[in-house]
Amino acid sequence: MNTSFFWKTPMTAFSVACACMSLASTLHVQVQVKFEKQGLKAAKKLGTISGLDKKTGRFDLILHPKQNPQSAAMTLLELPSVMKVSGSGVHVPTLLNLQSRSYLQKELAKYPTDGPVKNPSQEDEKGPDYLRALQYFTDRRAYPYDRINWSAYQKADQLASKMPAASWMTAGQHQNFGGNGHIHPLTVDPLSGQWSLVGPHNLNIPYTTYYGVPPLTGRVNAVAFDTTNAGTFYIGGAEGGVWKTTDSGNTWTCLSNSWPTETVDSLAVDPANTNILFAAIGDVPGGIFFPGGIMKSTDGGNTWAPVGQAQFGDQPMSTVLIDPDNTSRIIAASGYYKGIFVSTDGGTTWTNTLNDSNNAFYDLSIGIPNTQGVRDLYAVDSNSVWLSTDMGTTWNKVNSGFSSAKSVAASATNPSAVYVLDSNNQTVSKSVDNGSTFSNVTGNLGNVANWNQAWYDYYIRCGNLNGQDDLFVGLISVAESPTGGNSWTDIGLTETSTAPTHNDAHACMINPANPNQALFGNDGGVYLANRVSGTTWSWSPLNNGGLCLTMFYDGRWSQNNLSSMIGGSQDNATPVATGDVNNWGNVAGGDGGGVAIDKDNENIQYATIYNFSIYNTTNDWGSENYISPNTGGDNLPFVTPIFGDPQHGNFLYGCTNYLYRYDSNTGNWASHLGGQALTSGYLVNTVGISPSNDQILYTGSDSGDLFMSTNQGASWTRINNASLPNRSITSISVNPNNPDDILVGLSGTGTGHLYECTNTAAASPVFASVSGSSNTALPNVSLNCIERDPLDPVNTLYVGTDIGVFASNNAGSTWYNATIPLGLPAVQVTAMQMTPYRGLNISTYGRGMWRIFVNTTNVIAATGFGVIDGKLASGNLASLAADDGNDLVLAPGFFGAKGYRDTVSATFAMPSGQTVTGINVQVKATAQPKAPIHVFVLNPTTNQYISLGTVTSGQDGSVAITGNLSQYINQSGNVTVAVQVAYPKPTIQSIQNTLIDRINLSVTSY
């Protein structure tokens, strides 16, 4: 029997004939038409190709005799260009299908397209929200292929670890940026010299339904009790790393800041020694397959080391368990079709004991001992239940009657019983004969639970409550059956107006010492629940105390206020700080998206929800207004891109497959600017607006289309060509001094990720890679955002990628790692903005918002001067500022037995109304021959000059004033410094005048 499927990708249309053939050695393969060479090359290693159709990219593959059809299919489906593989003996797991752009588009076509959301509080969880979020992530990283090249991410992590670290100045100390002798005009936070987490902290809810009670944080995939130390818990963020609390969630510490990835699926604490714990790295529910593996700690999470790399390498892992009777035995399941692995020596070595490529293994569960003291171990893939009676050494498939078995729970009271959650069939099944046969115990669960996203939010867990199996099922809410099934109660109540907890359940652990207490993880964070009575629970969110897992799609920051910022987040609406970064508000609803802040008035801000739903405020979210235009039949984005105009604060640009412009002065939208669709795919991703010429606009799309307008969008010219690789365009940065000079950021893999065109007005613009090379090249992963340093917009560049921040001080020829070396975890960076107070701000997908202070110093010129020794030959000290062309010349002055010296002092007025936290003296001087220059500061109370240190003439030099700064500021608010040029012995015949080009005081203040 033949079945035909037909669907469209953003590139072209494909027709796929999927036949059930009698030859087990025949595979039917389809690759993308324009990229079939990659798939053909791999296929030829597996067998003989026949019937190649160059129009559809479809061919038959007759496998070599020793090739297993399923293994061959899995090998091909890991290639970015392979869209579909079918044939006898081949089962394509749902999870692998979800990695395919064409499959996601086909699945989403089954759902009706909703329009903009006018009332956020009336949203529901009936749509495929996370499926659309996954499509948003996948489309831009896979294009122009069908699948993301996940293998590139491991290589990118390896490259980043070898890159030179960005070496920025700390307050009062110049350092070479990259070691090439160029003194970079940057400083970092003088208190730490590192990135600092800004928030969200104490994040409020926009409304109760689906969000529960505050505070919120972000998605938690794993929870674990320390069974020895009460009040010590661990949690694993989906892309937020491992965190620990020792005071029942009042305060949290992140344990994984130095890891190459922050995705966590499962945690296991050794019951015999709770200092030993294992973390399974991956985000299998989220479909994000960054490099994975298993991490182990032997000191309570303070330090970690990867284990099992020789056996499962960087494969995403879904579950890790510890044998409670022999804690040296560790069992781990691969979430990516590589099997189940067992270690008998505490994780040092591993054996693949169930190498079955039919499916990903989603879950494992260990039963209670039987009368012989033997525990059963269960595993589930999509359609099968597996049983091991020797704790993973051997396995038997005991049942294959499931459609999408996602989670398994061994009974807590019966050693022969086990429960399975099937997301496709929407059933809970129970076996009392070790999985051989099952009965349906779903009962009324369908009436109290929402199964709409059961491929994403799912679990079943079992506790012992008064001698009966106490079942917990996590879907959009959490349901409990204290009698082992059939009768269920919604205990999470997340779809009610009095919801105590956030929706979309991902993790549950019943306290081993107390069946009436459990930890739960969901899209909103981690919750501790205590049973009040029966199936009534009291929920406590543990989402404060420094815990920050917010997954931002976008972020923007005020031009004037350090404590004003906004970001759209995954399933946690739009967090906003309105003057207090320790207490965040939340606006709009749903999944947030693009955001904006008026450049002139921070009280005017914009937030979005999916489907081009746009809200604004004119009073800093004291109230909000729905302002979306009529988008007709446009392609509607899940994450709505919006962009403020750097010249006109009243203009806001928004993207579908067309470009829109909103004028806040009139409240009107200009729709479909130029009357032209600006993508051959689905969506315009980004808009570049010239800061110097308000007529010049650029747009970049998910299908690599780059358009330019010279008349504010009235007409458009497509300017991308063969010199710009065909990848999704994520970001455009326009040179503030030249509107025809742009940087273009690219997603995907297999090419450079930052390109520059210095003349977009040319008849045929030329794009050149500024992605660096070798160990100083940008890693081969998605580049998501670009920022230029306002003090040096051509040479000093910053980019945010899927694995962190990288910086260049030579226009992209060389790149430096500004992530882990400067205290930022290796996480997706989704937006970046430099603000006038010299903060480089970023939003991340999994670790909230961060900031590093970049050249925070306010450079102050002297208001007066005095000559202590020697004499002033010429010049005016009061005019000296950074490289202003004015020089101060000191003539040879005092001679004594110890040599020659010239000394000059200068007075600087401190900024009023600010708290000064750092003072730095900068000197640039030349002397022939070269001489040391001593720097002093006056203590006005003692009238004594205190030595600060020495710099060398002929170089820029800088020293810090340290200690209690107030002792150096006189009653008039002034600071006096002196610089002294000294030679060790009289050399009057060879001494020439000393030229001082700069004596600045730079002040760091907040």
N, C-alpha and C positions, 0 to 999 in steps of 0.2 A: 504494500500500500504506500502510495506517495502522498506526502503532505507538503503544500507550498506555503511559505511565509513571505511576506513582502513588507518592507519598511524603508524609511528614508533616514539617511544620515545627513549632517550638514553638507557633506561633499556631493553626494549623488544618490541614486536609488539602486537598490540591489534586490534581485530575486533569488531566493535560496530554495533549491529543491532538496529536501531531506528524505532520503530513501532508507527503508529498513532492508538491508541487503543480506543475502545468505552467506556472503563471504566475510568471515570475521576479520580478515586481513585487509579489508578495503575501507578506507576512510574517505569521507567526502568533506573537502576543505574549501573554505572561502576566505580569501584575503582581500584587502582593499586594492582596488584596481590600480591605483597609481603607485602602490607600494608592494606589489606582489613579489618583488625580487627577494625580499627578506624571508617571506614565508616559503617561497619556492626553494631557496637555498637550504633552509632547515628541513623541509620535506624530503628533499633528495637524499639526505643522510638517513632517512627512515625507510625509504622505499622508492618505488618507481611512479612517476607522475604520468597521468594520462588524461585526455579530454580537457585540457586547459581552455577555459573560456575567458578570453582577454577582456570581454565587455563586463563580465560580472565578477571576475577574479575567482571563479569556482573551478575546482579540478578534483579528480579522483586520485587517491594515493594508495597503491598496492604495496602493503608493508613487506619488508624483508621477513623471511620466515620466523626469525627469533624475536620479532618485535611484538610486544603486547599492545593491542589496540588502545586500551585505556591509557597506558603510560605514554604512548605516542601522542594521543590526543592532548593529554595534559602538557606535554612538552611543547606542542604547537600553540596551545592556547595561552602560554606565557609570553608569546611574542606579541609586540604591540600591534602588528598589522593583521594578525589573524582574527577574523570576526566570528567564524563558526566552524565547528568540527562535528561531524555526526557519523554514524555507522553502527553496525552490529557490535555489541560488546562495549559501546561507548556511552558513558553517562556523564553529562556535564553538570557539575554541582551548581546550585543556585548562586553560591558565593562567587564562583568564578564568572558566571554570567553577569553578575552585578558589577564586574570590572569592565564590561564592554559598553562603550558609548551607544552602539546601535541597539543593544539589548535594553539598556535603560530607556532609550527613546521609545522603543516598542512597548515596554511595560507602562510607561507614563502616558502613552497614547490611549490606554484603557480608561483613564480617569478624565472626567470632564474638566475643562479649563475654567477655573473660577476667575472672576474679575477682581479688581482691587478690593481690599478689606476696608470698608468705611467705618466699622465699629470694631476695634480690636478685641474688646471684651466678649464679642459674640463669635469669635473664631471657634472652630471645633477641631477635633483630632481625627476626622474621618477621611482626610486626604493623605496622600503619600508624601508627607512633608519631608521626612528624612531622605526618601528616595530622590526627591528633587534636590536636596542639599548634596547628596552624593553625585548626582548628575552635574551640578554646578562645579564640584571639585574635579570630577573626572574629565569633563569636556575640555577644560582649559589645559589640563596637564597631559592629556592623551593626544589631542589634535596635533598633526593631521592623521594620526593612527587611531585605531579603534580602542586600544588599551594603553594604560600607563606602563612605561618601561620601569618597573620597580627595581630592577637590578641596578639601575643608574644611581639609586639613592644610597646603596651601600658604598659604591665607589665615591660618591660625593662626600659622605661622612669621612671616608679615609683621606680624601684630599683636604678637607677642612682641617683635619687633625695635623696635617703637615704644613699648612699655610703659616707664614709668619704672623704673629699676633699684631694687631693694631696697637702701636705704642704711642699713646697720647700723653700730653703734658698733665701732670698733676699740678695743683695750685702751687706756684712758686718754683716750678722746675721745668725747664725746657728739655724735651727729649726728641730725638730724631724719630719722625713718623715713618716707620719702615726701614730705618737705618740707612737712608740714602743721602743724608746730610741736609735735607730740606727741613727747615724748622717749620713745623706745621702749626697754624694759628689756632690750635684747639687746646682746650683744657677739659678735664672731666670734673665731676663732683669732688670738691676738695676734701670732703669728709671721708670719701671711700675710694674714689678713683674707679668706680664701677657703675654698671647699670643698677638702677633701683626700681623695685616694684612700686607702682603707683596705685594699683587697684584693679577691679572694684573691691572695696572692703565694705562689709555690712550692707550688702546690696539688697535694696528693697524689691518688692514685687510691683508689677503694674496693676494687677488685680488678682483675686484669690483663685478663681477657677483655673486649673491646670498648673498654677504656680505655687499653691500652698501658702505657707506663712514664711516671712522673711527670717533670716537672710538667705539669698541664693548665691551660687558660685558658678558651677559648670558641671559637665558630665562626669560621673564616677562609674567606672566599669568594675571595680573590685573593692571589697571590704574584708577586713580580717581582725579578729580579736587576738590580743596577746593573752593566752590562757593562764599565765602566771601572774601578771601584773595588772590588777584591776585599773581600769581607766586608760589603759594603753591600747590604742587602735591604730591600724594602718589602712590607708585607702590608696587606690590607684586611679588616677585620672585618665580619661580616654586619650587625651594628648597633654596631660598635665603632670605626669610623673608619679612618684611614690611619696606619700606624706605620712607623718607620724604625729600622734598626740600622746602625751603621758598624763593628761589631766582631763580626760573625758571630753575632749574636743574644744576646750576653752582656748587653747593655743595649738598651733600646728607648725611643723618644721618640714620643709621639703628635703628629701633625701637623694634626689636624682639630678641635681642641677648640672652635673658634669657628664651625664649620659649622652650618647650621640642621638638619642631619640627619647621622646617623653610619652610614647604610647604604652599603656599598661592594660592588660586584659584580666589578669588573675594574680592573686597573692596567696602564699602558703607560709604559715608560721610553724616552726618545729615545736610540737607540744612538749618534747623532752628538754629542749633548750631554746627558749624563746628569743634568744639573741640571733638564732639562725633563721633566715627567711629567704624565700625565693619569689621572684617576680617574673611572670610570663609577659614578654614584650610583644605588643601588637594591639591593633584595634579591629578585631574581626567583626564585631557587631557594626562598627562604623564603616566597614569596607575599606579601611585605610591600611595599606600594607607597607608602611615604612619598615626599614630593617628591624628585625625582631630578635628572637632568641630567648635565653633565660639568664637573669642576673641573680647572683647569690650574695648575701651578706652574712657575716658571722659575728657582727658586733652591733646588732640591733638597728642596722640600716645606716650606720655612720659611713661605712665604706662598702663598695660593691665590686664584684668582678664578674665578667661574663663566663658562663660555663656551657659546655656542649657545642662549641663553635665548630669542632671538627665533624660533628654528626649532623646538626641541623642548622648550623651557621646563622644566617640572618633571617630565617623563616619566621613569619608571625606566629606566635604561639597563643593558643586560646585558653589553655588550662594547665595549671601545675598543682600537684597534690603530693603530700608526704604520707607515707605508710605510718599509721599511728602505732603499729606494733614494732616497727623497725625503721626508725627515722633516718637511717642512712639510705633507704630506698625512696627514690623520687620518681614520680611518673608525670610526664608532660605530653600534652597533645598539640600537634601542629594544626594551626588553623588554615593551612595552605597546602593540603594534599600531600604531606610528607610523612604522615603516619603518627604512631605513638612511640615515645622513647622512654626507656627505663634506665635509671642509674642506681647502682647498688653501693656506691661509695660516696654518697652525699653530693653528687653532681659533678664529680671529677671526670668520670667517663660515662658514656651513654650507649645504649643499644637500641636500634630501631626494631621493636618487637611486633609491630603491626604496620608493615609497609604496604598500605592499600591506597592506591591513587584514585579510587572511585570518588572519594569525597573528602572534604575537610572534616576533621573531628572537632565538634563544637564543644563537647563537655565530657567530663569524667565524674564518677562518683564511687565512693568506697562504702560498702555495707558494714553492718555489725557482725561480730563473729558468730558462726554457727556452733553447734554442740562440740565440734572438733576443733574449735578455735580458729577456723578459716574464715576470712572475709572475702566476699565477692567484690570484684572491681568491674564497673560498667563503663562503656564508652558509647557515644552515639555519633554517627555521621548523618547525612540527610535522611537515608531510608533504612538504616540498619541499627540494630542494637548488638553490641559485642560484649562478651563475658570472658573474664579471666578469673580463674580460681587460684592462681599462683601469683597474684599481685603484679600482673603485667608481663610475666615471662612468656606465656602463651595465651592465645586468644581463640575464641570460637564465635562465629556469627550466629547468634541464636534467634534472630528475627529480622526480617527485611520487609516488614509490612507497613512501613511509614512513608509518608510523602516528604516531610521536612522535619525530621526529628532534631530539635535544636537544643534540648536540655534533658538531663537525666538525674534522678535522685533515688538513691537506694533507701529502702525503708529504714527508719530508725528503731523499729520494734520487731521486725520479722526478717531474719537473715536471708530468706528466699524471695523477698518482695522488692519490686523496683517500679518506679514511675517514669513515664516519658511524656514530654511536652512536644506536640507536633504542631508547628505553626501554620502550615498550609491547611491541614484538616481541622484546625482549631479544636484540638482534642487533648485531653489528659488521659493517659492509659495506664492501667496497673497490671502487673504480673505478679503472681505468687509462686511461679515455678521458674525463677531465675531468668525470666525474659523469653521463655519458649512460647507462651501464649499470653495474650493481653485482653483485658476487659476495659470497656469505656467507663471512666469515672468522671467524665466532664460535667455531668449533672447540669446544674443551673449556671455554670461558669459563663456560658455565652450571654446570659442575661445581666451579669454583673461586671463583665470584663470587656475591654475593647481590643480586638485582635488585629486592628488595621495595620499595625507596623510590627507584627510578631516576628518578622525576619530580623528586626533591628533591636526591639526591646523584648527580652524574653528571659525567663529562668523558671525552674521549679526546684524547690528546696524542701527538705523534710526534717522535722524535729520530733522529739518524743515528748508528748504532753499527756501526762497521767496514763502512760502505757499505750497510747494511740498515736498513730502517725499524724503529725501536724504539718499539713502541706501549705506552702506559700508559692503562688504563681505570680510572677511579675510580667505584666504586659504594659499597656499605657498606664494602668493603675496596678495596685497590688491586691490580690485576692487570697483569702485564707480558708482552708478546710481543716478544722481540728479533728475531723473524723476520717481522714484518709481519702477524701474525695466525695463526689456526688453533691454534697451540700456546701455551697461556697458563699462567702461574704466579702464584699468590697471593703477592705480595711484602709486602703490608701485614699479612697474618696476623691481622687484628683479631678474628676469631672464634675464635682459639685461646687456650689458657691461657698462652701465652708471647708474646702480642701485643706488638709493639714500638711500635705507634701506635694512635691512637684510630680509631673507626669513623666512617662517613659522610663520604666524600671529596667535596671541592668544588673544589679548585684544585691545579694542578700546573704547574711550569715547569722544563724541563731547562736546566741552566746552558749558555748559548751557547758558553762557553769550555771546557766539560768535560762530555761526554756521560755520564760516570759519576757525576754529581752532579745532584741535583734538589731543589727546594723543593716541599713538599706542604702543603696546607691542608685541615683537616677540622673536625669538630665539637669536637675537643679543642684545636685551635690550629694552630701552624705547626711543621713538622718539616724538618730538613735530612737528606737521605739520600745516602749514598755507597756506590757499588757495591763489594762485597767481591770477588765473582767471579761470572760468569754472571748468574743472576737472584737472587743473594743480596745483600741490602743491609743496611747498618748505619744505623739511624735515630737521630737526635738531636733530642729536643724542644727548641725554642727559646722556651719559654713562661714564662720568668722575666725577670729584669732590668727589672721595671717594667711589662711587658706584662700588661694585664688586660682581658679581653674577656668575662668570665663573664656569662651571660644568666640573671639571677635572675628567677624567678616570684614569690618571696616572700623576706622577711628578718625576723629578730628579733634583738634585742640585749639583753645582760645589763643588769639594773638596777644592778649593783654593780661591774662589771669592764669597763673600757674595751676590753679585748682579748678579750672573749668574745662571739661572735655566730655566727649560723647562717643559711643560706639554701638554698632549693631551686632548682636550676638546670636549664636546657635541656641534656639529654644529658650532664651532668657531675655527676650525683648531687646530694649535699647537702654543699657545702663548709662547714667549721666551723673557727672559730678558738677554741682553748681556752686562751688566755692569751698567744699569740704571733701577732701579725698578720703577721709576716714569713714564717711557715711554717704553712700551713693544712692541716688534715686533711680527710678526705672520708668520709662515712658513707652507709648505705643503698645506693642504686644507681639505675640507670635514669635517667629524667628525675625530678628532685626536684620537690617541690611545696610545700605549706604547711608552715610550721615554727613552733615555739613554744619558749619558755624559761620555766620556772617563775619567777614573780615573786619568790619568797622564797629559792629555792635554784637557783643557776645550774647545778648539777650535774645537775639534772633537765631534760632537753630532749626535743623531739619532732621527728621527720623523717617525710616521707611520700614514697611513690612513687604512680604513677597507680593508679586503681581503688580508692581509699580504703585503700591499704596504709600502715599507720602503725607506726612504730617509736619506742621511747623508750629513754632511758638514765637511770640514776640516779647514774652516776659519771663524768659529763662525757665520755661515749663511750669509757670504758675497756671497756665492753661494751654491747650493745644487745639489745632484746627486741622481738619482733613482738607487737603488742597489738590488731590490728584486730578489730572485732566482726563478727558475721555480718550482712551487709547484705542478704541475701535477693535480692529482685528490684528493689532500688533502682536509680536512675540513678547510675552510678559516674563520678566526675569524672576527667579526665585530670590536672588540677592540683588536688590534694585540699586544700580549704580547712579549716584548723584555727585555733582561737583560744583563747589562755589567758584565764583569768578574772582581772580586775584586783583582785578581792577575795579569791578563794579560789585559792591557787596550786595546789591539788590538782585543780582542775577544768579540763578541756580540752573544748572544743566542736568537733565535726566535722560536715561538711555533705555530704549527697548531695542528693536532693530532699526529704529530711527532715533533722531536727537530732538529733545524738547528743551525749551528755555522758559523759565518762570521769572517774572518780574515782581518782586515783593512790593514795589511801590504801587503797582496797579492791581496786583492779585491775578494777573492774566498769564496764560501760557501761550507761547508760540510753538505749535506742534509741527512735527515732521519738517524740521528746518531744511530748506533746499528742496523739499519734496522728494528726497532720495533715501532709499534704504542704504545703510552704511555698513552692511555686512552681507556676505553671501552665505553665512551660516545662520545663527539664531539671534545673537545678541551683540550689541556694542558694549565692550567691557570698560573702556576708559576714555576720558576726554582730556586733552592737553590744551590749556588756554594760555596764550602769550601774556606775560605780565607787562610787556612794554608796548604791545600793539593790540588793542582790543578787537581788531578786525580778524585776527588770525587765530583759527581754531584747528585742532587735530582730533581725530577719533581713531581708536584701535578696536578691533573686533575679535571675537572668539575664533574666527576663521582666517585670521591673519590679514584682514583688510585694514589699510592705513589711509585715511582720507585727510585732506587739508582744505580749509576754506580761508579765503582772503577777504571775505566780506561778511563776517560774523554769522556764517551759516546759510547765507542766501543761495550759495552754490558750492559745489564740492568737486575736488579732483582727487582721484585715487593715485597715491604716490608710491605705494610699495611695488617693488619689482624684484628681479632675481637676486639683487644684492642684499635683500632682507629675507632671511629664512622664513619659510612658510610655517609659522607657529602662532598660537594664540597670543595676541598682544594684551599684556596686562597693565601696562603703565606707559605714560608719555611725559617727559619733562622738557619744557621749553626753556632755553637759555634766557635768563631775564634781561640780558643785554642785546640779544639777537634773536628775533622771532623766527628766523629761518634756520636756526640751529637747534636740533632736538635730539634727545636720547629716547630710545624705544626699548622697553623691557619685554622679554619674551618668556613664555612658559614652555612646557614640554621638555624634551630631552634631545640629545644628539646634535646640539648646535651651540654656538655662543648664545648668551642670554641678554647681553646689553649691546645695542648698536647705536651709532651716532650718524646723523646726516648733518653736515655743516651748511648745506645749501638746499633747503627743500623747495626753493623757488626755481631751481634749475629745471630745464626741460626733461631731464632724466636724472632724478636725484640718486646719489650714490650713498649707500649705507655701509659703514665699516664697523667691524666688531671692536668694541672696547671692553672685552670680557677678560683680558689678560691671557697669560699662557703658562703652561707647566704648573708648578706648585704655587704660583701666584695668580692663577686663573679663577674666575668665579666657578663654583661647583655646578655640575651639570644637572640642576634641578630648577624648578620653576622660580623665576624672579618675579616677585609680586608687587614691588613698589620701589620708587626711586626718589631720592632727595638730593638737592645740591646744597652745598654750604654757601650761605649768602655772602660770606666774606671772600669766597674763592669759588664761584659757581662753575667755572670751567674745569678746574683741576680736582677739587675736593668733592668727592661723590660718595653717597651712601646708598646701599640697596638692601632691601629685605627679601629673603628667599624662604623656601620651605624648610631650611635648616638654620636660619638665623640671619644676622646682619654682617655685611662685609663693607669695607671702606677702601677708597683709593685716594691718593693725593697727587696723582699724575695723570688725570683725565682717563683713567681706566686701563692704563698700560700695566699696572701692578695693583693687585688687590690683597687686602689684609683681613684676617679673621677678627671681627669685633664682637664675637658672640661669647663662647665659653671663656676665653681668656680675660674678658672684661665682666664676667659674672652674669651673662645672659644665658639661660638654658637654650639648647638647640631645639627650637620650636618654630612652627610656621609664623612668619612675620607677614601680616596682611595689610598694614598701612603704616606710613611713616610721614612725619612732618616736623620740620624745624620751625621754632617759634622765636619771636624777637628776643625773648628772655634767654635765648641760647640753649634751650632744651631740645635735644633730639628725642622725639617721642615716637613710640611704636605701639601698635596693637598686635596681639598674637592670637593664634587659634589654639587656645588651651592653657595659656598662662597669663591672661589679662593684659594690662597695659604697663609699659616700662618707660623709663626716661634716663638719659645720660646727659649731664650738662656739658655742653660743647662751647668752649671759649666763653665761660660765664662772666669773665672779667669785664668791668667797665674801665676803659683806659682813661686815665686822668692826666692832663698836662699840668706842669708846675705853675703855681701862681706867683712865685718869687724865687730868688736864688741868692746865694752868698758864696764868696770865695774864702775858704778856710786857710789854705796854703797856696802859694803860687799866685798867679794872677790870670784874669780872664783876658785873653787876647782879642777875641771877637765873638759875635753871636749873641743870641738872646735865649736864655734857658726857658723862659716862659713860653716860647713858641714851639718848643720841642714836643713832637708827638710822633706816632709810629710812622717812620719813613716819610716825613712831611717835606723833606728837602732842606730843612733848616739845620745848621750845624753849630755846635758850640766848640770853640777852639781854646785849649789851655796852652799857654806858653810855659816854657821851663821856669820853675819857681824856686822852691826852697831847696837848698843844698845842705847836706849835713854829712856827718861821718858815716851814716848808714845808707846814704844814697840820695836819690831824687824822688820827689813826689809832688803831685798836683792834686788838690782836693777841692771839690765843689759840692755845695749842699743845695737842696731844693725843697720847697714846701708844697704840699698837695692838700687840697680841701676834700674831705670825705663827703660822699653823697649824703644828703639830708633825708631823714625819714625812712632810713633802711637800717637793717641789722647787718653789720659787716661781719662776715664769717671768714674772710681770707684776704690778705694783702700781699701783693707780689711786686717786687722791684725789677723792672726790665731795663737792661742796659745794652746799648750797642755803641762801641767805641773802637777806634783804631789808634795805634801808637807804634812808632818806629824807634827802636825795635819793639817787638811785641812785649807787653807787660801785663802782669796781673792787675786786675781792678778790684779793690776791696769795696764792699758795700756795707754801709752802716745805717742804723735808724736811731733817731734821737728819742731818749726817754725824757719828756718835758718836765717830769717831777724832779729827777736828779740832774737834769741838764747834761747827761752823759750819752755819748754815742755808743751803741751796742753793735758789735760786729755781727753781720748776717752771713758772710761768706765771701767767696771770691769767684769772679768770672774772668775770662781771658779776653784781652783786646783782640779785635779782628773777628770776633764772633758775636752773635746774639747771646746774651746771658740773662739769667733770671734766678733770683733767690727769693725765698719766702720770708716774710716776717711771721715768726711763730710765737707760740705762747699766748698769754693774755693780751689780745690786741688793744684793749682799751688803755693799757699803760703807755701806748705810743701815740694816742690821739689826745691833743691838748684841749684846753677849754673852748677854743674856737673851732674845734672839729677838724684840725689840721694834723697832718703827719709830715715830719721833716726827715729826709734821707740824705745821705752823703755818699759820693763815690770818690775813690782815691786811686789815682794811677801811681804806681810805685815801682822803682827800679832798685835792685839790691845793692848797687854800688855806683859811685859817681862815674858817669860816662858822658860828661857834658858835651864833648866834641861830637858824639853820635846821636844825641837826643834831638828829635824833631818835635814839632808841636803835636799834641794829642787832640784828635778830632772826635768829639762825642756827637753822634747822630741822634741818639735817643736816650732819654732818661724818663721812663714812664712809671707811674704807679698804676697797677691794675687791681681792682677791688672786686672780690666775690661777695655778693650780697643777695639776700632773699627778702 
